[in-house]
Amino acid sequence: MKTVSEDTKTKSNPFEPKGSSDVFDPKLNRFECMGCGFIYDPDEGIKKLNIEPGTSFLDIDRDEFRCPVCRVGFGGYKDIGPKSKPSGFEENLTYGFGFNKLPSGQKNVLIFGSLALAAACFLSLYSLK
């Protein structure tokens, strides 16, 4: 028999992105250059440096690797997590109507999509006579 607190822990959040979990595989994480902001995505690789797509940042040769933009070494990168990780501070993810749990790409679609819709509605007022 489950207690009320155990039952509420097992319920899923309807606003949580599908496939998300608190545990991410570090081999799939993206890394950002602290010098210039270049982001290494293992899904894309770096064609300029002959790094194939699917190569984890942790599997790259640490002595030979340099940032393709600013030439900083391997140690100048920080782990920023996978693409599907919600953007923002962890303590703020519980606020709002669930929009804080969305990844940054989905937030951009919502923001700029609503701006485009508002602009289209505003421009449609010119068709009134």
mmCIF file of the C-alpha atoms, coordinates in Angstrom:
data_MODEL
# 
_entry.id   MODEL 
# 
loop_
_atom_site.group_PDB 
_atom_site.id 
_atom_site.type_symbol 
_atom_site.label_atom_id 
_atom_site.label_alt_id 
_atom_site.label_comp_id 
_atom_site.label_asym_id 
_atom_site.label_entity_id 
_atom_site.label_seq_id 
_atom_site.pdbx_PDB_ins_code 
_atom_site.Cartn_x 
_atom_site.Cartn_y 
_atom_site.Cartn_z 
_atom_site.occupancy 
_atom_site.B_iso_or_equiv 
_atom_site.pdbx_formal_charge 
_atom_site.auth_seq_id 
_atom_site.auth_comp_id 
_atom_site.auth_asym_id 
_atom_site.auth_atom_id 
_atom_site.pdbx_PDB_model_num 
ATOM 1   C CA . MET A 1 1   ? 0.000   0.000  0.000   1.00 0.00 ? 1   MET A CA 1 
ATOM 2   C CA . LYS A 1 2   ? 1.412   3.390  -1.028  1.00 0.00 ? 2   LYS A CA 1 
ATOM 3   C CA . THR A 1 3   ? 1.266   6.462  1.099   1.00 0.00 ? 3   THR A CA 1 
ATOM 4   C CA . VAL A 1 4   ? 0.114   9.779  -0.337  1.00 0.00 ? 4   VAL A CA 1 
ATOM 5   C CA . SER A 1 5   ? 3.668   11.130 -0.434  1.00 0.00 ? 5   SER A CA 1 
ATOM 6   C CA . GLU A 1 6   ? 4.906   8.031  -2.293  1.00 0.00 ? 6   GLU A CA 1 
ATOM 7   C CA . ASP A 1 7   ? 2.021   8.290  -4.744  1.00 0.00 ? 7   ASP A CA 1 
ATOM 8   C CA . THR A 1 8   ? 2.764   11.936 -5.579  1.00 0.00 ? 8   THR A CA 1 
ATOM 9   C CA . LYS A 1 9   ? 6.432   11.105 -6.165  1.00 0.00 ? 9   LYS A CA 1 
ATOM 10  C CA . THR A 1 10  ? 5.558   8.580  -8.884  1.00 0.00 ? 10  THR A CA 1 
ATOM 11  C CA . LYS A 1 11  ? 3.181   10.843 -10.827 1.00 0.00 ? 11  LYS A CA 1 
ATOM 12  C CA . SER A 1 12  ? 4.722   12.346 -13.922 1.00 0.00 ? 12  SER A CA 1 
ATOM 13  C CA . ASN A 1 13  ? 4.720   16.046 -14.635 1.00 0.00 ? 13  ASN A CA 1 
ATOM 14  C CA . PRO A 1 14  ? 2.651   16.810 -17.800 1.00 0.00 ? 14  PRO A CA 1 
ATOM 15  C CA . PHE A 1 15  ? 4.915   19.792 -18.569 1.00 0.00 ? 15  PHE A CA 1 
ATOM 16  C CA . GLU A 1 16  ? 8.154   17.771 -18.429 1.00 0.00 ? 16  GLU A CA 1 
ATOM 17  C CA . PRO A 1 17  ? 9.704   17.281 -21.887 1.00 0.00 ? 17  PRO A CA 1 
ATOM 18  C CA . LYS A 1 18  ? 9.379   13.750 -23.236 1.00 0.00 ? 18  LYS A CA 1 
ATOM 19  C CA . GLY A 1 19  ? 12.448  11.591 -22.758 1.00 0.00 ? 19  GLY A CA 1 
ATOM 20  C CA . SER A 1 20  ? 13.996  13.856 -20.163 1.00 0.00 ? 20  SER A CA 1 
ATOM 21  C CA . SER A 1 21  ? 15.429  12.559 -16.948 1.00 0.00 ? 21  SER A CA 1 
ATOM 22  C CA . ASP A 1 22  ? 17.704  13.775 -14.225 1.00 0.00 ? 22  ASP A CA 1 
ATOM 23  C CA . VAL A 1 23  ? 20.501  11.453 -15.372 1.00 0.00 ? 23  VAL A CA 1 
ATOM 24  C CA . PHE A 1 24  ? 22.282  12.350 -18.598 1.00 0.00 ? 24  PHE A CA 1 
ATOM 25  C CA . ASP A 1 25  ? 25.056  10.405 -20.312 1.00 0.00 ? 25  ASP A CA 1 
ATOM 26  C CA . PRO A 1 26  ? 28.185  12.612 -20.157 1.00 0.00 ? 26  PRO A CA 1 
ATOM 27  C CA . LYS A 1 27  ? 29.310  11.273 -23.543 1.00 0.00 ? 27  LYS A CA 1 
ATOM 28  C CA . LEU A 1 28  ? 26.331  13.035 -25.161 1.00 0.00 ? 28  LEU A CA 1 
ATOM 29  C CA . ASN A 1 29  ? 26.977  16.373 -23.438 1.00 0.00 ? 29  ASN A CA 1 
ATOM 30  C CA . ARG A 1 30  ? 27.905  19.516 -25.309 1.00 0.00 ? 30  ARG A CA 1 
ATOM 31  C CA . PHE A 1 31  ? 30.954  21.543 -24.267 1.00 0.00 ? 31  PHE A CA 1 
ATOM 32  C CA . GLU A 1 32  ? 31.359  25.314 -24.563 1.00 0.00 ? 32  GLU A CA 1 
ATOM 33  C CA . CYS A 1 33  ? 34.643  27.172 -25.103 1.00 0.00 ? 33  CYS A CA 1 
ATOM 34  C CA . MET A 1 34  ? 35.083  29.666 -22.274 1.00 0.00 ? 34  MET A CA 1 
ATOM 35  C CA . GLY A 1 35  ? 37.184  31.901 -24.541 1.00 0.00 ? 35  GLY A CA 1 
ATOM 36  C CA . CYS A 1 36  ? 34.872  32.485 -27.496 1.00 0.00 ? 36  CYS A CA 1 
ATOM 37  C CA . GLY A 1 37  ? 31.600  30.647 -26.784 1.00 0.00 ? 37  GLY A CA 1 
ATOM 38  C CA . PHE A 1 38  ? 32.018  27.979 -29.481 1.00 0.00 ? 38  PHE A CA 1 
ATOM 39  C CA . ILE A 1 39  ? 29.898  24.929 -28.629 1.00 0.00 ? 39  ILE A CA 1 
ATOM 40  C CA . TYR A 1 40  ? 31.128  21.443 -29.476 1.00 0.00 ? 40  TYR A CA 1 
ATOM 41  C CA . ASP A 1 41  ? 28.153  19.192 -30.164 1.00 0.00 ? 41  ASP A CA 1 
ATOM 42  C CA . PRO A 1 42  ? 28.989  15.471 -30.461 1.00 0.00 ? 42  PRO A CA 1 
ATOM 43  C CA . ASP A 1 43  ? 26.076  15.032 -32.901 1.00 0.00 ? 43  ASP A CA 1 
ATOM 44  C CA . GLU A 1 44  ? 27.759  17.431 -35.345 1.00 0.00 ? 44  GLU A CA 1 
ATOM 45  C CA . GLY A 1 45  ? 31.503  16.928 -34.793 1.00 0.00 ? 45  GLY A CA 1 
ATOM 46  C CA . ILE A 1 46  ? 33.919  19.426 -36.355 1.00 0.00 ? 46  ILE A CA 1 
ATOM 47  C CA . LYS A 1 47  ? 34.486  18.933 -40.078 1.00 0.00 ? 47  LYS A CA 1 
ATOM 48  C CA . LYS A 1 48  ? 37.332  21.484 -40.105 1.00 0.00 ? 48  LYS A CA 1 
ATOM 49  C CA . LEU A 1 49  ? 39.334  19.367 -37.619 1.00 0.00 ? 49  LEU A CA 1 
ATOM 50  C CA . ASN A 1 50  ? 38.253  16.003 -39.116 1.00 0.00 ? 50  ASN A CA 1 
ATOM 51  C CA . ILE A 1 51  ? 36.248  15.045 -36.010 1.00 0.00 ? 51  ILE A CA 1 
ATOM 52  C CA . GLU A 1 52  ? 33.432  12.776 -37.113 1.00 0.00 ? 52  GLU A CA 1 
ATOM 53  C CA . PRO A 1 53  ? 29.827  13.273 -35.949 1.00 0.00 ? 53  PRO A CA 1 
ATOM 54  C CA . GLY A 1 54  ? 29.082  11.038 -32.973 1.00 0.00 ? 54  GLY A CA 1 
ATOM 55  C CA . THR A 1 55  ? 32.513  11.575 -31.391 1.00 0.00 ? 55  THR A CA 1 
ATOM 56  C CA . SER A 1 56  ? 32.242  12.440 -27.714 1.00 0.00 ? 56  SER A CA 1 
ATOM 57  C CA . PHE A 1 57  ? 34.239  15.443 -26.516 1.00 0.00 ? 57  PHE A CA 1 
ATOM 58  C CA . LEU A 1 58  ? 35.794  13.212 -23.864 1.00 0.00 ? 58  LEU A CA 1 
ATOM 59  C CA . ASP A 1 59  ? 37.165  10.900 -26.605 1.00 0.00 ? 59  ASP A CA 1 
ATOM 60  C CA . ILE A 1 60  ? 39.057  13.684 -28.424 1.00 0.00 ? 60  ILE A CA 1 
ATOM 61  C CA . ASP A 1 61  ? 42.873  13.787 -28.132 1.00 0.00 ? 61  ASP A CA 1 
ATOM 62  C CA . ARG A 1 62  ? 43.453  16.256 -25.281 1.00 0.00 ? 62  ARG A CA 1 
ATOM 63  C CA . ASP A 1 63  ? 46.961  17.243 -26.391 1.00 0.00 ? 63  ASP A CA 1 
ATOM 64  C CA . GLU A 1 64  ? 46.179  17.938 -30.043 1.00 0.00 ? 64  GLU A CA 1 
ATOM 65  C CA . PHE A 1 65  ? 42.701  19.495 -29.798 1.00 0.00 ? 65  PHE A CA 1 
ATOM 66  C CA . ARG A 1 66  ? 42.327  23.270 -30.227 1.00 0.00 ? 66  ARG A CA 1 
ATOM 67  C CA . CYS A 1 67  ? 39.182  25.361 -30.511 1.00 0.00 ? 67  CYS A CA 1 
ATOM 68  C CA . PRO A 1 68  ? 38.453  25.963 -34.213 1.00 0.00 ? 68  PRO A CA 1 
ATOM 69  C CA . VAL A 1 69  ? 37.631  29.627 -33.499 1.00 0.00 ? 69  VAL A CA 1 
ATOM 70  C CA . CYS A 1 70  ? 40.071  30.925 -30.868 1.00 0.00 ? 70  CYS A CA 1 
ATOM 71  C CA . ARG A 1 71  ? 42.609  28.045 -30.655 1.00 0.00 ? 71  ARG A CA 1 
ATOM 72  C CA . VAL A 1 72  ? 42.194  27.486 -26.888 1.00 0.00 ? 72  VAL A CA 1 
ATOM 73  C CA . GLY A 1 73  ? 43.127  24.021 -25.639 1.00 0.00 ? 73  GLY A CA 1 
ATOM 74  C CA . PHE A 1 74  ? 41.022  21.172 -24.305 1.00 0.00 ? 74  PHE A CA 1 
ATOM 75  C CA . GLY A 1 75  ? 41.047  22.555 -20.749 1.00 0.00 ? 75  GLY A CA 1 
ATOM 76  C CA . GLY A 1 76  ? 39.324  25.774 -21.824 1.00 0.00 ? 76  GLY A CA 1 
ATOM 77  C CA . TYR A 1 77  ? 35.974  24.031 -22.306 1.00 0.00 ? 77  TYR A CA 1 
ATOM 78  C CA . LYS A 1 78  ? 33.159  23.516 -19.812 1.00 0.00 ? 78  LYS A CA 1 
ATOM 79  C CA . ASP A 1 79  ? 30.375  20.944 -19.830 1.00 0.00 ? 79  ASP A CA 1 
ATOM 80  C CA . ILE A 1 80  ? 26.986  22.526 -20.591 1.00 0.00 ? 80  ILE A CA 1 
ATOM 81  C CA . GLY A 1 81  ? 24.971  19.296 -20.769 1.00 0.00 ? 81  GLY A CA 1 
ATOM 82  C CA . PRO A 1 82  ? 22.943  17.759 -23.587 1.00 0.00 ? 82  PRO A CA 1 
ATOM 83  C CA . LYS A 1 83  ? 20.713  19.646 -26.032 1.00 0.00 ? 83  LYS A CA 1 
ATOM 84  C CA . SER A 1 84  ? 17.566  18.306 -24.407 1.00 0.00 ? 84  SER A CA 1 
ATOM 85  C CA . LYS A 1 85  ? 18.471  19.633 -20.961 1.00 0.00 ? 85  LYS A CA 1 
ATOM 86  C CA . PRO A 1 86  ? 16.186  22.473 -19.824 1.00 0.00 ? 86  PRO A CA 1 
ATOM 87  C CA . SER A 1 87  ? 17.889  25.829 -19.883 1.00 0.00 ? 87  SER A CA 1 
ATOM 88  C CA . GLY A 1 88  ? 18.095  28.022 -16.803 1.00 0.00 ? 88  GLY A CA 1 
ATOM 89  C CA . PHE A 1 89  ? 18.962  27.572 -13.168 1.00 0.00 ? 89  PHE A CA 1 
ATOM 90  C CA . GLU A 1 90  ? 17.900  24.328 -11.483 1.00 0.00 ? 90  GLU A CA 1 
ATOM 91  C CA . GLU A 1 91  ? 16.014  26.107 -8.688  1.00 0.00 ? 91  GLU A CA 1 
ATOM 92  C CA . ASN A 1 92  ? 13.909  28.081 -11.206 1.00 0.00 ? 92  ASN A CA 1 
ATOM 93  C CA . LEU A 1 93  ? 12.707  25.067 -13.215 1.00 0.00 ? 93  LEU A CA 1 
ATOM 94  C CA . THR A 1 94  ? 9.728   24.496 -10.913 1.00 0.00 ? 94  THR A CA 1 
ATOM 95  C CA . TYR A 1 95  ? 8.202   27.954 -11.429 1.00 0.00 ? 95  TYR A CA 1 
ATOM 96  C CA . GLY A 1 96  ? 5.841   29.125 -14.157 1.00 0.00 ? 96  GLY A CA 1 
ATOM 97  C CA . PHE A 1 97  ? 3.401   27.143 -16.267 1.00 0.00 ? 97  PHE A CA 1 
ATOM 98  C CA . GLY A 1 98  ? 5.946   24.540 -17.287 1.00 0.00 ? 98  GLY A CA 1 
ATOM 99  C CA . PHE A 1 99  ? 7.807   26.708 -19.779 1.00 0.00 ? 99  PHE A CA 1 
ATOM 100 C CA . ASN A 1 100 ? 10.916  26.685 -17.575 1.00 0.00 ? 100 ASN A CA 1 
ATOM 101 C CA . LYS A 1 101 ? 11.345  22.967 -18.224 1.00 0.00 ? 101 LYS A CA 1 
ATOM 102 C CA . LEU A 1 102 ? 11.626  23.480 -21.990 1.00 0.00 ? 102 LEU A CA 1 
ATOM 103 C CA . PRO A 1 103 ? 15.018  23.410 -23.730 1.00 0.00 ? 103 PRO A CA 1 
ATOM 104 C CA . SER A 1 104 ? 16.266  26.733 -25.049 1.00 0.00 ? 104 SER A CA 1 
ATOM 105 C CA . GLY A 1 105 ? 15.409  25.889 -28.673 1.00 0.00 ? 105 GLY A CA 1 
ATOM 106 C CA . GLN A 1 106 ? 11.764  25.292 -27.809 1.00 0.00 ? 106 GLN A CA 1 
ATOM 107 C CA . LYS A 1 107 ? 11.649  28.508 -25.787 1.00 0.00 ? 107 LYS A CA 1 
ATOM 108 C CA . ASN A 1 108 ? 12.959  30.408 -28.817 1.00 0.00 ? 108 ASN A CA 1 
ATOM 109 C CA . VAL A 1 109 ? 10.248  28.898 -31.026 1.00 0.00 ? 109 VAL A CA 1 
ATOM 110 C CA . LEU A 1 110 ? 7.564   29.950 -28.532 1.00 0.00 ? 110 LEU A CA 1 
ATOM 111 C CA . ILE A 1 111 ? 8.910   33.488 -28.100 1.00 0.00 ? 111 ILE A CA 1 
ATOM 112 C CA . PHE A 1 112 ? 9.667   34.323 -31.720 1.00 0.00 ? 112 PHE A CA 1 
ATOM 113 C CA . GLY A 1 113 ? 6.649   32.415 -33.018 1.00 0.00 ? 113 GLY A CA 1 
ATOM 114 C CA . SER A 1 114 ? 4.330   34.458 -30.825 1.00 0.00 ? 114 SER A CA 1 
ATOM 115 C CA . LEU A 1 115 ? 6.073   37.662 -31.926 1.00 0.00 ? 115 LEU A CA 1 
ATOM 116 C CA . ALA A 1 116 ? 5.600   36.691 -35.592 1.00 0.00 ? 116 ALA A CA 1 
ATOM 117 C CA . LEU A 1 117 ? 1.934   35.881 -34.942 1.00 0.00 ? 117 LEU A CA 1 
ATOM 118 C CA . ALA A 1 118 ? 1.416   39.251 -33.229 1.00 0.00 ? 118 ALA A CA 1 
ATOM 119 C CA . ALA A 1 119 ? 3.116   41.054 -36.144 1.00 0.00 ? 119 ALA A CA 1 
ATOM 120 C CA . ALA A 1 120 ? 0.931   39.180 -38.657 1.00 0.00 ? 120 ALA A CA 1 
ATOM 121 C CA . CYS A 1 121 ? -2.211  40.114 -36.698 1.00 0.00 ? 121 CYS A CA 1 
ATOM 122 C CA . PHE A 1 122 ? -1.099  43.740 -36.536 1.00 0.00 ? 122 PHE A CA 1 
ATOM 123 C CA . LEU A 1 123 ? -0.357  43.855 -40.278 1.00 0.00 ? 123 LEU A CA 1 
ATOM 124 C CA . SER A 1 124 ? -3.723  42.240 -41.044 1.00 0.00 ? 124 SER A CA 1 
ATOM 125 C CA . LEU A 1 125 ? -5.387  45.347 -39.608 1.00 0.00 ? 125 LEU A CA 1 
ATOM 126 C CA . TYR A 1 126 ? -4.295  47.197 -42.784 1.00 0.00 ? 126 TYR A CA 1 
ATOM 127 C CA . SER A 1 127 ? -6.699  45.017 -44.780 1.00 0.00 ? 127 SER A CA 1 
ATOM 128 C CA . LEU A 1 128 ? -9.677  46.498 -42.899 1.00 0.00 ? 128 LEU A CA 1 
ATOM 129 C CA . LYS A 1 129 ? -11.422 49.320 -44.683 1.00 0.00 ? 129 LYS A CA 1 
# 
